[in-house]
Amino acid sequence: MARRDDQFSDDDQKDTWFQRLKDSGRGPTVLLGGLVVFLIVVYAVVLTAVRPNTPGREMTIDELQREVRDREITEVTLLSEDRRLVGTDAEGDWWVGTGNFDNLAQSLLTEFTQQGVRTRIDTQTSKAMLKLATQFLLPAMSIAVMFTFFYQLRRRDEGGTAEYALLGRSKHRRYTAGQQADVTFADVAGLNEAKQELYEVKEFLSDPETFERVGAKPPRGVLLVGPPGCGKTLLAKAVAGEAGVPFFSVSASSFVEMLAGVGPSRVRDLFRKAKAAAPCIIFIDEVDAMGRSRSIGDTLNPEGESTLNELLVQLDGFDTTKRVVLIAATNRPDILDSALMRKGRFDRQIVIDEPDLTGRLAIFKVHSRGKPLAEDVDLQRFARRTVGLSGADIAAIMNEAATLAARRRQTVVTNKEIGDAIDRVVAGPELHSRMLGPDEKLRVAYHEAGHALVGWVLNSLNTVDKVSVVARGHSLGLTWSLPLEDRRLKTCSQYQEEIAMAVAGRTAELIVYNDPSGGSQTDLARATQLAHFMVFELGMSDAIGPVSLGPRTIGASLEHSDELMREADAEVRRILEKADERAREVITAYRDKLDLMASRLVAQETLEHSELQAILGDLPKGLPRTVATA
């Protein structure tokens, strides 16, 4: 993991302890605490210094007067600040503390002088000055220092604009060459097209003369669009690693503040530091947090809009000679402001999809580095099992596999650990503590066997890879269905096959028990969602026709007539009922296979693909008899 520079660091200052304290964000608190402690210590020292500390023994006024009359005391001194009379005799000093000091002390001195005793007054000038400092000057100075401290903390004048001095600093992390294990394009697998697009950015940062000779202008901003975990941040780091330039990373949410002026100030501070460190890359993650469209109702407060405006100004003000490139990432490009998306700000948009089979295999190889794999490990097989997973998911799978191998006291990672890791990442860990009674376990076995049987016979896109009645996550059992190949499109009949497999568990329970259970809740939700998608958005209904009604929301319902919406709902129900009929047809025709699978699942809890092949391999694909398609 790359080491990050101090969060609020000035790039041209040394990394001293004072600078680290200042940049950590705790500097004001620590300095204020130190000031308070210092004042307390000084105050205690001063109080100790001015406290009366007269040597000798204490006597009463009557004893002092008697000693003077008896000629025992030869000298009496008045200590003005200590408010004490000190008499000296042959044995040493005696002192007297007086309550009504001013009047009584003066009368006593007059009396002792008349009796021939030498008297004097010690004004104790040093103590008087200390008392003055303690009572007046020190509190006044403390108040002045604290007022100045908080005033400077709150406001700073930059170009005539008052801003929050510390709150207005950007909360970025800065990665520089030589201070990190540099990430390069070799560490990014499965994103060849995106790497090719970003390679030109690297070339601009490292060799701008090539572009300048032909009059080409470098991109000011690059927007990476893709689902979470697909490698957007890794790609941005790889560009910086390849070019050997500093990398400023910050989350867009750190700019969003309710305090006026803070967000724009942080944007200005980030770009100021980036320009000072040019050539460099600024990476803003989840840019939709600050770049949301200003036309979307009240989703932006005035401060958020000011922050967005400041970002637009900074992008317009980019000096191309500074060689600063902004790379931003989002998974919601549809809500970004149009002014932010125009050419001249984000000049390029790079879409990063989930990796295909080749990409997943490459990602598996990257994350297998440093992990001792058994000789028979087949990464190609696991790449086929992880359709739809992102690079972050595959990284988690390989880390989980290594963890399982260590937990099992193994020296190498085998196929079993990787397979178990996929199951854990996708469906959750096995919950053996969630024990089922014999009747419940048999019902779950019939439910999962129904999914597997219908999926094996009807689903032309997927193959049933594994069936289990071991609880994982919220499910009491699971059926793994893997795509035969990566596909971007599905036909209407393929959606119908997927729905039939989804409702097959409930159908199996109805055929065997004539009484469904609550275990079909997730299956029905998935099947209904697919049917809605077919009818409302894909136009896959003869009754509705080629009309897109949009997602089923309250707003969408108001845009269409009640009659049309009722007809669409009826089509959704018809698709679900037709899927149930197809599942029933398959299960009824191959009831013996259903019973065999259920009994095997009760006995051994899990059936792998090879065991399913032995049971279902002789079944023909398609419905047992001709059934009219929807």
N, C-alpha and C positions, 0 to 999 in steps of 0.2 A: 504494500500500500504506500502510495506516495506521501512524503512528509509535507505538511502544509505550513506555509509561512504564517506568522502571527496575524490574527484576524483583522486588526485595524492598523497594520504596520505601515509606516512611511518607507517607501522602497529604497530611499537613498540613505537610511540610517542603519547603524550597526545594531546587531541583535543583542543589546545590553539587557541587564536585568531590569533596568528602569524602563527601557522600551518595551520589553515583554510584559511588564506590569501595566504599562499604559495601553498596550494594544490588546490585552486580554479582556478589556471591558470592565475589569474590577478596579482599575486605577483610581477613579473618583472615590469609591467606597473605602479603599485602603488608605488613600491620602487623608480623607476626612477622619477616619478612625485614628490614624497616626497623629493628626493635629489635636484631636481631643485628648489622647493619651499624653501627648507632650504638654498640653496646658495643665492637665491634672498634676503631672509630676512637678512642673514649675511651681504651681500653686502650693503643693505640699512642701516643697523646699523652702519657699518664701515664708510660709506659715511657721515652719520650724525655726527659721532664722530670726523671725521677729518675736517669737514666743519668749516671755521673761525667763531668764536663766541666771538669776542672781546667785553667786556663791555664798556660802555661809549658812548660818542657822536662822530660823524665823523666830521673832519675838513679838509680843503685843506692844501697843503704843504705851501702855502704862509701864511696861518693863523698860522700854526705851527711855521714857522720861526719867525713871528712877535711876537708870544707869548714868544718864547725863548729869543728874543732880549729885550723884556719888562720885563724879569725876572719873568713872570707869571708861566711858566713851569719849574719845578725844576728837573725833571727826565724824561728821554726818554729811552724806552725799544724797542729793535728790536725783533719781533717775526718771527723767521726764516721760520717756516712752514706756518704760516698764511700770511706771506709777508706783514706785517703791522708794522708801528711805533706807539707806544703808549706813549703819553705824560701825565704827572700827574701834576695838578695844585691844587689850593686851593679848587676848586669846584668839583674835581673828575678827571676822566680819559677822555682823548681825543685820538682818533686814526686816523691814516692817512693810506689809501691804496695807494700804489705806483704802477705805471704801469711797468716801467723799474726798477724792484726792486733792482736787484743785484748792479748796478752801483750807482743809485740815493740814495739808503739807506745808503751805505757806506760813500758817500760824505757828506750826512746830519749828520751822526753820528760824522764824523770828525769835521764838522763845529760846532756842538753843544758842543763837548768836548772842543774846543778852546774857546768857549764863557763861559766856566765854568759850564756847565750843566752836571750832573751825567748821564752817559750813560751805558747801559749794553745790552748784547745779550742773548736772551732766545732761545736755540736750539730746544725746544719742542720735546724732544727725544721720548716720548710716541706716539705723533702724527706721527712722522717720521716712527716709526715702523709700525703703523697702515696703513700708506700710502704704505709702502713697501709691507705689506701683501695684501692690496687691489689691487695694480697694478701688482704684480708679483706672490707672493706665493699662494694667493687664486685661481686665474685662473689656475695656474699650478696644484694645488691639485685637482681642479674640473675636469680638463682634465684627470688626472691620475685615479681618482676614476671612472669616467664614462667609460674610456677605460677598466679598470679592470672589471667593472660590465658587459659590453657587451662581453668581452672576456670570462668571466666565464659563462655567459648566453649561449654563442654559443658553447663552447667546454668544455668537461670534460674528464679527462683521467681516464679510467677504464680498468685496465689490459693492458695498452699500446695502447688501441684503442680509438681514439678521437670520441666522439659522441656529439650530441646535447643534452645538459643537461636537458632542460625542454621539448623540443619537443619530446625527446626520451622516455618520461614516458607514461606508459599505461593509456588509458582513460577508465578505468574500473569502475564499481560500485561494491562496496563490501557490501554484506548483511551478518550480523552475527546474531547468535541466541541471543534472548533477546532484539534485536534492531529492530525487525520487527514482524508483525503479521504472524507467521510462516505458510507457506503453506505446507500441508501434502497431502498424497495420498487420504485422505477423501475429499479434495477439487477438486480432479480430477475425473471426471465421464466419463464413456463410453470408457475408454482405459485400460481395464483389462489386456490384453495381454502385452501391453507396461509396465504397472505398475509391472507386474510379472517379466519382464526382468530387470527392473531397481531396483527391490527390492534387488537383489543380490549386486548391487553397494552400496546400503545403508548398507547392512550387512557388506560389506568389510570395509566401512569407520568407522562403529561403533564397529565392532567385527572382526578385521583381524585375530585373533588367530584361528578362526574356519577354515579359508582357509589355514593358514600356517601349521596346524597340518597334513593336507593331501597333502601338497605340491602344492596346487592350486595357480596359479598366478592371481592376480586381473586384470581386464581390464584396459588398459591404456586410451583408448578412446572409447566413445560411440557416434555413429552418429545417430541422429534422422532425419528421412526422412518423409516428409509429406507436404501437401498443406498448404498455409498460414491460420492461425487461428485455426489449429487443436489441439493446446495445447502443442507444443514442449517446449516452455519456461516454461510453468506452470509445466510440468513434471520434468524438471531439478530443478526448485525451490522446488518441492515436495520432491525430493530425498535429497536435502540439509536440508529441514525442518524435514524430518523423521530422518535423521542421526544427526541433531543438529550441523552441521559444517558450516563454512563460505562459502559464495557463491559469486564467482567473475563473474560478468556478463559484457560482452563487445560485441560490434558489430564488425564483421570482417572488415567492411569498415573503421573503425578507424585506422587500421594498414596500409592502402593503402595510401602512400604518394609519391610525386615526388622527395622530397629531399632525397639525398643519405644517407642511414643508419638509417633513422628515423623509418621505419617500422620494421626492425629487432630489433632495440633497444627497441621498445615498446613490442615486443614479449618477449624478454629477461626480461624486467622489470616486465611484467605480471607473468611470471613463477617464477621469483625470489621471488616476494611477495607472490605468492601462496604457494611456498615451505616453506616460513617462517611462514605461517599461517596454515600449514598442521595439521590435515587432513582437506581437503576442496575440493570444486568443482569449476572448471573453466568452464564457459558456453560461447561459442562463437556462436553468432547468425549469420545466413546467411553466413556460412563459405565459400561458393562458391565465395564470393567477394575477398578472399585472397587465396583460394585453387584451383582456376581454372587450368585446365590442361595446362601444358607448351607446349603441342603439338598443341594447337589451335591457329595457325597463329600468329598474332601480338597482341593478346588480352592481353598479359602481357608485361609491360614495364620491363626493367632490375631491377628497384627497387621492383616491385611486385614479380618478381621471387626470389629476395633475401629474401623478407619477407616470401614467401612460404618455401624456403630452411631453414630459421631459425626456422619456425614452425616444419618442419620435424626433425631438429636436436634436438629441445627441446622435442619432443615426444620420440625420441630414447633415450634421456638422462634422461628420467623419472626414478627416484629412487623409486622403489616400496615400500621401507620402509617409504617414505614420505607421502604415502596415499593421493596423489593428483590425481583426476580423471578429465579428459577433456571430456565434453559433448558438442557436436556441433550440429547445426541444419541447415537444408537446404531443399529447395524444388526442387533443381536441382542436384541430385546426378550424373547424366549422364555427367556433365562437370567437375567433380572433378578430380584432378590429381591422376594417378594410384599409385604413391608412397605414397600419403596420405591415400589411401583406403586399402593398404595392411595390413595384419595381423601384429600385433605388434605395430601398431599406432591406427587405429580405429578397435579395436578387434570385436566390435559388431555394427551391423546396425539394427535399429529398425524402421520398417515402420509403420507410423501412418496414417491410412486412415480416411476418413470422417465417423462419427459415424453412426451405424445402428439404427434401431427403439429403441431397448433397451437402447443403449447409449444416444440417443437424449432425451429419457424420463428421464434418470438419470441426464443429463445436465440441463434439464428444472427444475428438483427438486433442484439441487444445486443452480441455479441462482434465484430460488424463495425464498430462505432464506431471511428473513427480509422484505419480501413484503407481505402485507395482501391480501390474495387471497379470492375471494368469494367462498362459499361452493360448488357451482356447477361448478367450473372451472375444465375442463377435460384436463389435461396435455397430456394424451395419444392421444387425438384427435390432439393436436397441434404438437406432435412428429411425427404423420403421415403426417402432412402438410408440414413438414420442411425437406423432403428428399433432400439430397445433401448439406445441410447447415452444416457449421462447428460449433464447440463449441463457437467460438468468435461471430458468427452470432446469435446463440441462446442467448448468454449473451446480445447482443445488442437488441434483441427482447424483453427480459424481462425488460431491462432498459427503452426501449421505451414505453412498456406497462405501467410501473409505472409512467412515465412522462405524458402519456395521461390521466391516472386516476387523477393525481394531477391537470392537466390542466382543467379537467372536474369537479373539486371540489368534487371528490369521495373519500371515506375513504377506499375502497377496490378495488382491480384489478379484473375485471370481464372477461368473455370470449370475450366480444366485444373488450376490450382494447388489449388483446393478439392477437386476430385475426387482428385487425387494425394494430398492430405493425408488424405482419408478412408481411402484404401487404406493409407497408412503407419501411421495411428493404429490401424486395425482389424487389419491383417494384418502390419504391419512394413514396413521399407524394401525396395526391390528389391535383390536380391543377384546382380548380374550376374557377380560373381566366381565364383559357383557354376555353372560351365559344365557342360553335359551333352553327351555324345556324341550323334551322330545317332540311334542306336538308342534311347538313353534318352529323348531329347527326343520322339521319335515315340511311345514308350510312354506318357510323361506326357501327351502330347496326346490319345491315345485315352482315357486315364483321365479327364481333365477333360471331354472331349467326352461321355463316358458320363454324368457328372453332369449336364451341361447338357441333354442330350437327354431323359433321364428326368425331370428337373425341369421342363423345358418342357412335356412331354406330360402328366405325372401330377399335378404339384403345383398344386392349385387355390388355395392361399393366396398363393403367392409367384410371382415372375417372375424368370427368369434375366436378370441385368443385364449381366454381364461374365464372360468366361473368359480365363484367362491361363496361360501355361506359364513365366512368369518367377518365379523362386524368391523367396519372401518368408518371413521367419522360419524356421520348421522345415519349411515346405511347398515342394515343388518346383513346384507349380502351384496355382491357386485358381479356384474358381467362385463368383461373387457371386450370391446369391439374395435378392431384396428382397421384403418383404411388400407385397401390393397395398393393404392397409389395416391400421390398428392393431387388434389383436384381443386380448381377454383370455382367450378360451376356444378350445380345439381339440377336434375330435371324434376318435373312434377312427379313422375312415378318413383323416383329415388327418394323424394321427400315422403311420399306415402309409405314406402318400405321402412323408412326410419321411424315413422309414427307407429306403424304396425308392431315393430319390435319394442317400442317404448310401452305400448299398452299390453303386450303379450304376457307380462307377469301377472297382471290383474286378471286377464282372460284365463290363464292357467288355473288360478285359484278358483275362479267361478266354475270351471269344468270339473275340477277335482272335488271341491268342497261345496259348490253352489252357494258360497258365502264369501264375499271379498273382505280383505282386511285393510287396515290403515297403512300398510306398507307400500301402497301404490301412490302415495301422495306426490312424491317427487316425479315419478314416471308420468302421471297425468298432467302435472304442471308443464313438463317438457313437451309432451305431445300436444297439449293445447296451445302452447306458445308457437310450435312449428305450424300448426293448422292456421292460427291467426296470421302468421307471417305469410303463408301461402295465399290466403284469401285477401288480406288487407293491403299487402305491400307488393306481392309478386303477380297478382292478377291470375292466379292458377285456379280459376273457378269458372265453369261454363255459365253458371247462373248470374254471376256478377259481371263477367267479361273482363276485357283488358283495362281495368280501372284500378288505380292505386289510391286506396283510401287513407294511406299513411298509418303510422303507429296508432294503436288503440289508446287514445287519450281523450280527456274531456274536451279539449279544444278541437280535436279532429272530429269528434262526434257532432259538434255544433256546425261544422262545415257541410255536412251531408244530411239528407233527409232521414227521418226516422224509419221510413219504409226500407230504404236502402241498407241502413245499419241492421235492421231486423233480418233482412235477407242475407246479409253477410254473416250474421251470427248463426243463422240456420245452416249456411254452407260450412262453417267451422264444425258445427255439430255433425253434419253429414259426413265430413271427412273422418272425424274421430270414430263414428259408428262403423263406417266402411273399413277402417283399419282394424277395429275389433272383430269384424266378421272375417277378415283375412287371417288374423291371428287364430281365431277359433277354428277355421278350416284346416290350418296346418297342424294345430295341436291335436285336433280330433283324429286326423288322418294318421298321425304318428304318435299316438298315445303311448305305445310301448316304449318308444325312445324317451319320452318324457318321464315315464316311471323309472326307467333304467338310470337316467341321469340323476333323478332325485334321490334314489337309493344310494348311488355312488357318492353323491355330495354329503348325505347324512353320514356315511361311513368314513370318508376321508377329507371332507370339508372343502377341498379345492380340486378342480379338474383343469389340467393344463391342455394346451392345444393338441398335443399328440393323443391324449386320452379322449378328447372330444372328437378327433378325427376317427378314432377307432369305433366310437359309438355312432356318429352321424355321417361318416364319410360316404356311405352308400346311398344317401338320400339325394334325389334329384333336386336341382334348383327350380324355384318357381312354385306356384300354387299346385296342390295335388290335382285340382280340376280347374277348368276355365272359369274365371270369375271376372265379370265385367269391370273394367277400370273406371275410376271416377272421372 
